Amino acid sequence: MGNSGSAVKVCADHRGGINWLSLSPDGQRLLTGSEDGTARLWSTADSQCRGHLQGHESYITFCHLENEAAFTCSADHTIRKWDVMTGQCLAIYRGHTSIVNRILVAKDYLFSGSYDRTARCWSVDKEKQIQEFRGHRNCVLTLAHYSSRDVLEEEEEEEEEEEEKVSRDLLVTGSTDCTVKVWWVSSGRCYQTLLGHTGAVLCLILDAPNRELFSGSTDYTIRTWNIVTGEQLKVFKEHQGSVICLELVNRHLYSGSTDRTVKCWLVDTGERIQTYKAHKHSVSTLKYHAGILFTGSGDACARAFNSKSGVLQKIFRGHKFIINCIQIHNELLYTASHDGTLRIWDIRGICKRSKRRWKKERCAQGRGSQKGSLSRLFNNKVGCMVQQENEE
């Protein structure tokens, strides 16, 4: 059994559940988006609230933080851009006709997915819509972005249509209509529709260098696709519930599910090599760090597992409802919950133990005494629909 941990600090400024938590690229700030219709900026140096972003007319579903700007999307059908220093709203992106549940910032583009069955592309700086992607028969839940330069060989690039050579950016969308679609950003044209899932697509992970896309679904499966040809490569079938979240690390794929487990798969073979148990409810979020797999659950607890052995190392108790998102920075674990609190936990101890274990294994392998080691809307809103009980 893992040891229980106490939070270093509890930040309870929000007046509604926290739906998402984003860490800036430089690690200096965190952004929380809440059911109370506001977002808050937090300093990772002292865990103090440094900004209160107000203006949305309904709850915030998702947020994204850059070093100098913050982005939020809302059930009020809009997306907003904020100055992280002043808290001033810099832009409002209008056009969606229903809840905006996901955003993604890439280069100078802002992408959004909505219950209105569309995804859209916006100019970050000009506050205007560049492209609309229509074709899904139901709401767009998840997004990914890549450039064809990342995946195509030189001779394949020559075969691209002239209109697509202007911009080689592609958007990937997953929908409750059971499909994944790949779109040319420049024209809005659907490049491919990936068919195979029999349930809503809840999460996507892109591995552009290896030309692979991973999708998790309410049909209990994860599917791997070649993003150049659209070919379905593998189907991972062992989960007994919807696949809510995915994490890809060193050709190991981690999947969290409503079946109360996380599973680890070898991408190259499709073999399931580990199952992480002990959750009392759905696994809503997960993150790998320094040989440790951290999970957040509908049972209101976060957990730390040895990623290789599957052994539970620590339970983080204190939240009252589902943990919707986790982040890690400077050996601190940040957990955001539908109870409205952001909690901060010290994970130095388990990280040090993990590093010592890793060094011992490397030394043993060097002596030849060891065999080789075993070769991100649903993520929050579905959990919030179920009453959670705190595990005492």
C-alpha positions as CSV (number, residue, x, y, z in Angstrom):
1,M,0.0,0.0,0.0
2,G,1.1,3.5,-0.7
3,N,1.6,6.1,2.1
4,S,-0.9,9.0,2.3
5,G,0.4,12.4,1.6
6,S,-0.6,15.8,2.9
7,A,-0.8,18.9,0.7
8,V,1.9,21.6,1.1
9,K,-0.7,24.2,0.2
10,V,-4.4,24.5,-0.7
11,C,-5.5,27.3,-2.9
12,A,-9.2,27.8,-2.5
13,D,-9.9,31.1,-4.3
14,H,-12.2,29.8,-7.0
15,R,-16.0,29.6,-6.2
16,G,-16.6,26.7,-8.5
17,G,-15.0,23.5,-9.7
18,I,-11.7,23.8,-11.6
19,N,-12.0,22.2,-15.0
20,W,-8.4,22.6,-16.3
21,L,-4.9,23.4,-15.2
22,S,-2.2,24.6,-17.6
23,L,1.6,25.2,-16.9
24,S,3.5,27.9,-18.9
25,P,6.4,26.7,-21.0
26,D,8.9,28.5,-18.8
27,G,7.3,26.9,-15.7
28,Q,6.8,30.3,-13.9
29,R,3.0,30.3,-13.9
30,L,-0.1,28.1,-13.7
31,L,-3.5,28.9,-15.1
32,T,-6.8,27.4,-13.7
33,G,-10.1,27.6,-15.5
34,S,-13.3,27.2,-13.4
35,E,-17.0,26.6,-13.3
36,D,-17.2,30.1,-11.6
37,G,-16.6,31.6,-15.1
38,T,-13.1,33.0,-14.2
39,A,-9.5,31.9,-14.6
40,R,-6.7,32.5,-12.2
41,L,-3.0,32.9,-12.7
42,W,-0.7,31.4,-10.0
43,S,3.1,31.8,-9.4
44,T,4.9,28.6,-9.1
45,A,7.6,30.4,-7.1
46,D,5.3,31.1,-4.1
47,S,2.0,29.5,-5.1
48,Q,0.2,32.9,-4.8
49,C,-2.6,34.0,-7.1
50,R,-1.2,36.7,-9.4
51,G,-4.2,37.3,-11.6
52,H,-8.0,37.0,-11.7
53,L,-9.3,36.8,-15.3
54,Q,-12.9,37.9,-15.4
55,G,-15.2,38.4,-18.4
56,H,-16.7,35.1,-19.6
57,E,-20.5,34.8,-19.2
58,S,-20.5,31.1,-18.4
59,Y,-18.2,28.4,-17.1
60,I,-14.7,27.9,-18.5
61,T,-14.2,24.5,-20.0
62,F,-10.5,24.5,-20.9
63,C,-7.5,26.9,-20.7
64,H,-4.0,27.2,-22.2
65,L,-1.1,29.2,-20.9
66,E,1.8,30.6,-22.9
67,N,4.6,32.7,-21.3
68,E,3.0,36.0,-22.1
69,A,-0.6,35.2,-22.9
70,A,-3.4,33.1,-21.5
71,F,-6.3,31.6,-23.4
72,T,-9.6,30.4,-22.1
73,C,-12.7,28.9,-23.8
74,S,-16.2,28.8,-22.4
75,A,-19.7,27.6,-22.5
76,D,-20.6,31.2,-23.5
77,H,-19.4,30.1,-27.1
78,T,-16.3,32.3,-27.0
79,I,-12.5,32.1,-26.6
80,R,-10.6,34.9,-24.8
81,K,-6.9,35.9,-24.8
82,W,-5.4,37.6,-21.7
83,D,-2.3,39.5,-20.8
84,V,-0.6,37.5,-18.0
85,M,1.0,40.5,-16.5
86,T,-2.0,42.8,-16.3
87,G,-4.9,40.3,-16.4
88,Q,-6.4,42.4,-19.2
89,C,-8.6,40.7,-21.9
90,L,-6.7,41.3,-25.2
91,A,-9.1,39.6,-27.6
92,I,-12.4,37.8,-27.8
93,Y,-12.9,35.2,-30.6
94,R,-16.5,34.9,-31.6
95,G,-18.1,32.6,-34.1
96,H,-18.9,29.3,-32.5
97,T,-22.6,28.7,-31.8
98,S,-22.3,26.3,-28.9
99,I,-20.0,25.4,-26.0
100,V,-16.3,25.6,-26.9
101,N,-14.8,22.7,-25.1
102,R,-11.2,22.6,-26.3
103,I,-8.5,24.9,-27.6
104,L,-5.0,24.4,-28.9
105,V,-2.3,27.0,-29.7
106,A,0.3,26.3,-32.3
107,K,2.6,28.8,-34.0
108,D,0.4,31.8,-34.8
109,Y,-2.7,29.7,-34.9
110,L,-5.4,29.2,-32.3
111,F,-7.6,26.1,-32.9
112,S,-10.9,25.4,-31.2
113,G,-13.4,22.5,-31.0
114,S,-17.1,22.9,-30.1
115,Y,-20.4,21.3,-29.5
116,D,-21.6,23.0,-32.7
117,R,-19.9,20.2,-34.6
118,T,-17.1,22.4,-36.0
119,A,-13.5,23.1,-35.3
120,R,-12.1,26.5,-36.2
121,C,-8.8,28.2,-36.8
122,W,-8.1,31.8,-35.6
123,S,-5.3,34.2,-36.0
124,V,-3.9,34.7,-32.5
125,D,-2.9,38.3,-33.1
126,K,-5.7,39.6,-35.4
127,E,-8.7,38.3,-33.5
128,K,-10.3,36.9,-36.6
129,Q,-11.3,33.5,-37.9
130,I,-9.1,32.0,-40.6
131,Q,-10.8,28.7,-41.3
132,E,-13.8,26.6,-40.3
133,F,-13.7,22.8,-40.4
134,R,-17.1,21.3,-41.1
135,G,-17.9,17.6,-41.6
136,H,-18.3,16.0,-38.2
137,R,-21.8,14.9,-37.4
138,N,-21.5,15.6,-33.7
139,C,-19.4,17.6,-31.3
140,V,-15.6,17.9,-31.5
141,L,-14.0,16.9,-28.3
142,T,-10.3,16.8,-28.9
143,L,-7.6,18.4,-31.1
144,A,-4.0,17.8,-32.3
145,H,-1.8,19.7,-34.7
146,Y,1.2,18.9,-36.9
147,S,3.0,20.0,-40.1
148,S,3.3,17.7,-43.1
149,R,7.0,18.6,-43.0
150,D,7.2,16.5,-39.8
151,V,5.9,13.3,-41.4
152,L,6.4,13.4,-45.2
153,E,9.4,12.3,-47.1
154,E,10.8,14.6,-49.8
155,E,9.2,12.7,-52.7
156,E,5.9,12.6,-50.9
157,E,5.9,16.3,-50.4
158,E,6.2,16.7,-54.2
159,E,2.9,14.9,-54.6
160,E,0.9,17.3,-52.4
161,E,-1.7,19.4,-54.1
162,E,-0.4,22.9,-55.0
163,E,-3.0,24.6,-52.8
164,E,-1.8,22.7,-49.8
165,K,1.9,23.7,-50.3
166,V,1.0,27.2,-49.2
167,S,0.6,25.9,-45.7
168,R,1.6,22.5,-44.7
169,D,-0.2,22.6,-41.3
170,L,-2.8,19.9,-40.5
171,L,-5.4,19.8,-37.7
172,V,-6.6,16.5,-36.2
173,T,-10.1,16.4,-34.6
174,G,-11.8,13.6,-32.6
175,S,-15.6,13.6,-32.3
176,T,-18.5,11.9,-30.6
177,D,-19.5,10.8,-34.1
178,C,-16.9,8.0,-33.6
179,T,-14.5,9.4,-36.2
180,V,-11.1,11.1,-36.3
181,K,-10.6,13.6,-39.1
182,V,-7.4,15.2,-40.5
183,W,-7.8,18.6,-42.1
184,W,-5.6,20.9,-44.2
185,V,-5.5,24.2,-42.3
186,S,-5.0,26.3,-45.4
187,S,-8.1,25.2,-47.2
188,G,-10.3,23.6,-44.6
189,R,-10.4,20.5,-46.7
190,C,-10.7,17.1,-45.0
191,Y,-7.6,15.2,-45.9
192,Q,-8.6,11.9,-44.2
193,T,-11.4,10.4,-42.1
194,L,-10.2,7.6,-39.9
195,L,-12.9,5.0,-39.4
196,G,-12.9,2.2,-36.9
197,H,-14.1,3.4,-33.5
198,T,-17.6,2.5,-32.5
199,G,-17.8,5.1,-29.7
200,A,-17.0,8.7,-29.1
201,V,-13.3,9.7,-29.5
202,L,-12.3,11.3,-26.2
203,C,-8.5,11.7,-26.5
204,L,-5.7,12.0,-29.0
205,I,-1.9,11.7,-28.8
206,L,0.2,12.5,-31.9
207,D,3.7,11.1,-32.5
208,A,4.6,12.9,-35.7
209,P,8.2,11.7,-36.1
210,N,6.9,8.1,-36.2
211,R,3.8,9.1,-38.3
212,E,1.5,7.7,-35.6
213,L,-1.7,8.9,-34.1
214,F,-3.3,7.3,-31.0
215,S,-7.0,7.7,-30.2
216,G,-9.0,6.6,-27.1
217,S,-12.7,6.0,-27.2
218,T,-15.9,5.1,-25.3
219,D,-15.7,1.8,-27.2
220,Y,-13.1,0.7,-24.7
221,T,-10.3,0.7,-27.2
222,I,-7.2,2.6,-28.2
223,R,-6.4,2.7,-31.9
224,T,-3.1,3.5,-33.7
225,W,-3.2,5.1,-37.1
226,N,-0.6,6.0,-39.8
227,I,-1.3,9.7,-40.2
228,V,0.1,9.8,-43.7
229,T,-1.9,6.8,-45.2
230,G,-4.8,6.8,-42.7
231,E,-4.2,3.0,-42.2
232,Q,-5.3,1.6,-38.8
233,L,-2.2,-0.1,-37.4
234,K,-3.2,-1.7,-34.1
235,V,-6.2,-1.9,-31.7
236,F,-5.5,-2.1,-28.0
237,K,-8.5,-3.9,-26.5
238,E,-8.0,-4.9,-22.8
239,H,-9.8,-2.0,-21.1
240,Q,-13.2,-2.7,-19.7
241,G,-14.4,0.9,-19.8
242,S,-14.0,4.2,-21.8
243,V,-10.5,5.4,-22.4
244,I,-10.4,9.0,-21.1
245,C,-6.7,10.0,-21.2
246,L,-3.4,9.0,-22.9
247,E,0.3,9.7,-22.3
248,L,3.1,8.7,-24.6
249,V,6.7,8.3,-23.2
250,N,9.6,6.6,-24.9
251,R,7.4,4.3,-27.1
252,H,5.3,3.4,-24.0
253,L,1.7,4.4,-24.1
254,Y,-0.2,4.9,-20.9
255,S,-4.1,4.9,-20.9
256,G,-6.5,5.9,-18.2
257,S,-10.0,4.5,-18.2
258,T,-13.4,4.4,-16.5
259,D,-12.6,0.8,-15.6
260,R,-10.5,2.3,-12.7
261,T,-7.1,1.3,-14.2
262,V,-4.2,2.7,-16.2
263,K,-2.5,0.3,-18.6
264,C,0.9,0.6,-20.2
265,W,1.4,-0.7,-23.7
266,L,4.5,-1.2,-25.9
267,V,3.7,0.8,-29.0
268,D,5.8,-1.2,-31.3
269,T,4.3,-4.6,-30.5
270,G,0.9,-3.7,-29.0
271,E,1.7,-5.7,-25.9
272,R,0.1,-4.6,-22.6
273,I,3.0,-4.8,-20.1
274,Q,1.5,-3.3,-16.9
275,T,-1.8,-2.5,-15.2
276,Y,-1.9,0.1,-12.5
277,K,-4.8,-0.6,-10.1
278,A,-6.0,0.8,-6.7
279,H,-8.3,3.5,-8.0
280,K,-11.8,3.5,-6.6
281,H,-13.3,5.4,-9.6
282,S,-12.5,6.4,-13.1
283,V,-8.9,7.6,-14.0
284,S,-9.5,11.1,-15.2
285,T,-6.0,12.3,-15.8
286,L,-2.4,11.0,-15.8
287,K,1.2,12.3,-16.2
288,Y,4.6,10.5,-16.3
289,H,7.5,12.1,-14.5
290,A,10.9,10.7,-13.6
291,G,9.9,7.0,-13.7
292,I,6.7,7.7,-11.7
293,L,3.2,7.6,-13.1
294,F,0.9,10.1,-11.4
295,T,-2.8,9.7,-11.8
296,G,-5.9,11.7,-10.8
297,S,-9.2,9.9,-10.2
298,G,-12.9,10.4,-9.7
299,D,-12.4,9.0,-6.2
300,A,-10.8,12.4,-5.3
301,C,-7.3,11.0,-4.8
302,A,-4.1,11.4,-6.8
303,R,-1.7,8.5,-6.8
304,A,1.9,7.8,-7.6
305,F,3.0,4.4,-9.1
306,N,6.4,3.0,-10.0
307,S,5.9,3.1,-13.8
308,K,7.9,-0.1,-14.3
309,S,6.7,-2.4,-11.5
310,G,3.2,-0.9,-11.1
311,V,3.7,-0.7,-7.3
312,L,1.6,2.0,-5.7
313,Q,4.0,4.4,-3.9
314,K,1.8,7.2,-2.5
315,I,-1.8,8.3,-2.2
316,F,-2.5,12.0,-2.1
317,R,-5.7,12.6,-0.1
318,G,-7.6,15.8,0.6
319,H,-9.8,16.7,-2.4
320,K,-13.5,16.3,-2.1
321,F,-14.4,15.6,-5.7
322,I,-12.9,14.4,-9.0
323,I,-9.4,15.5,-9.9
324,N,-9.7,16.9,-13.4
325,C,-6.1,17.8,-14.2
326,I,-2.5,17.5,-12.8
327,Q,0.8,19.3,-13.6
328,I,4.3,18.7,-12.3
329,H,7.0,21.3,-11.8
330,N,10.2,21.5,-9.7
331,E,9.2,18.2,-7.9
332,L,5.9,19.7,-6.9
333,L,2.6,18.0,-7.9
334,Y,-0.3,20.3,-8.7
335,T,-3.8,18.8,-8.7
336,A,-7.0,20.7,-9.7
337,S,-10.4,19.4,-8.7
338,H,-14.1,19.9,-9.2
339,D,-14.1,20.8,-5.5
340,G,-12.7,24.2,-6.6
341,T,-9.3,23.8,-5.0
342,L,-5.8,23.7,-6.4
343,R,-3.6,21.6,-4.2
344,I,0.2,21.4,-4.1
345,W,2.1,18.4,-3.0
346,D,5.8,17.7,-2.4
347,I,7.0,14.8,-4.4
348,R,10.8,15.1,-3.8
349,G,10.9,11.9,-1.7
350,I,9.3,9.6,-4.3
351,C,11.3,11.2,-7.1
352,K,14.6,10.6,-5.2
353,R,13.7,7.0,-4.6
354,S,12.8,6.5,-8.2
355,K,16.2,8.0,-9.3
356,R,18.1,5.8,-6.9
357,R,16.3,2.7,-8.1
358,W,17.0,3.7,-11.8
359,K,20.7,4.1,-11.0
360,K,20.9,0.7,-9.3
361,E,19.2,-0.9,-12.3
362,R,21.6,0.7,-14.7
363,C,24.5,-0.5,-12.7
364,A,23.1,-4.0,-12.6
365,Q,22.5,-4.0,-16.3
366,G,26.1,-2.9,-16.8
367,R,27.3,-6.0,-15.0
368,G,25.1,-8.2,-17.0
369,S,23.2,-9.4,-14.0
370,Q,19.9,-8.0,-15.1
371,K,17.8,-8.8,-18.2
372,G,16.7,-5.8,-20.3
373,S,13.8,-3.8,-19.0
374,L,10.3,-4.3,-20.5
375,S,10.7,-3.0,-23.9
376,R,-5.7,15.1,-22.1
377,L,-14.3,17.4,-22.7
378,F,-14.7,14.0,-21.3
379,N,-11.6,14.4,-19.2
380,N,-13.4,16.7,-16.9
381,K,-17.1,17.2,-17.7
382,V,-18.1,13.5,-17.7
383,G,-16.6,13.1,-14.2
384,C,-18.4,16.1,-13.0
385,M,-21.7,14.5,-13.9
386,V,-21.2,11.8,-11.3
387,Q,-21.3,12.4,-7.6
388,Q,-17.9,11.5,-6.1
389,E,-17.2,10.5,-2.6
390,N,-13.9,11.3,-0.9
391,E,-12.0,8.2,0.1
392,E,-11.1,8.6,3.7
